[in-house]
Amino acid sequence: MTESRRISSRDNPLFREFAELAHSARERRKLGRSVLEGIHLCEAFLQCRGQPRAVLASESGLRHPEVGPLLARHGVQAAVVTDELFEAVSTVGHGVGLAFTIDTPRPALPVAIETDAVYLDRVQDPGNVGTLLRSCAAAGVTTVLTAPGTAWCWSPKVLRAGMGAHFHLSIHEAVPWSTVRTRLGVAPIGTRAQQAESIFEADLRAPTLWLLGNEGEGLSEEVGADVARWVRIPQAEGVESMNVAAAAAVCLFEQRRQRAERS
């Protein structure tokens, strides 16, 4: 690792940029940048995507046995601040003092959706969105699209819940269903509790666009009107519904199981 430089003032331009990006969604979107905080996220980014725009470390963070070697392996220079100053930037309670700023990935929308993909229709809870992204990455579904009104995938809470899954995915945010519809090259599948085929009896081997709806309302009428197949996850009697992130994991891994078993 190249020699670290120290920042002692809140008025330092780099420190101010970290603080503004960490605490302002408007600033992150305006500048097209995101903040990663913690060893796991930062290491995942270095391994998958390369160099960050800037690195900020607290004095105690830099002494952490994993932080110094991690930065050294990747030839990354950190700007170092006191623990007190780092707390003004941090959105994580009692975390290790390490943060990156990165350019928020904005991949081009596919001309045609012809392989497995997921569309999140106004899924609003950041924890659900982050968990969904983890399930997609683990299941090998690398294309994720979100409708307007879905929690912003590159927000700090979603990033923490995603645990590095973001860097294995092509994420396309705020894409209206009307735009997705014109690019469909696979069958859209939706889930609901009734009047649907059991997911364990349905043949799911073909490429699929999985449609996952809002926690309370499910899919919008516009999206639901284009569902080619409805499937359901059999549940115990008296249970009203499943969490959307849990349901997504069941669907994606049942599809993966079928392909592996019948190949």
Secondary structure, 3 states (H helix, E strand, C coil): CCCCEECCCCCCHHHHHHHHHHHCHHHHHHHCEEEEECHHHHHHHHHHCCCCCEEEEEHHHHHCCCHHHHHHHCCCCCEEECHHHHHHHCCCCCCCCEEEEEECCCCCCCCCECCCEEEEECCCCHHHHHHHHHHHHHHCCCEEEECCCCCCCCCHHHHHHHCCHHHHCEEECCCCHHHHHCCECCEEEEECCCCCEECCCCCCCCCEEEEEEECCCECCHHHHCCCCEEEECCCCCCCCCCCHHHHHHHHHHHHHHHHHHHC
